[in-house]
Amino acid sequence: MAQKLYVGNLSYDTTEGRLRTLFAEYGEIESVSVITDRETGRPKGFAFVEMATQQAAEAAIRALDGKTVDD
C-alpha cells in the first residue's frame, strides 16, 4: 500500500526531479508533487512524495528526516 509523505521546509528551487532522485534511493516512488501557488506558479516550499510501500516510506523518513536539501 502506497504511503504519502509530507516534505516541508523546501527551498523554492527544489524540483520534482530532485525529490524523485533523492527518495528513489529508498524505494519505488508512485508520485512526487511540489505544491505551487495558483496565481504565480512559484513553489510554496513543500511537497508530497508517495512511496510504493510502507517499508520504503519508513526507510526514507529515517534517512532524510532533518536532512538539508538544496541549501
Buried (B, 14 or more C-beta within 10 A) or exposed (E): EBBEBEBEEBEEEBBBEBBEEBBBEBBEBEEBBBBEEEEEEEBBBBBBBBBBBEEBBBBBEEEBEEEEBEE
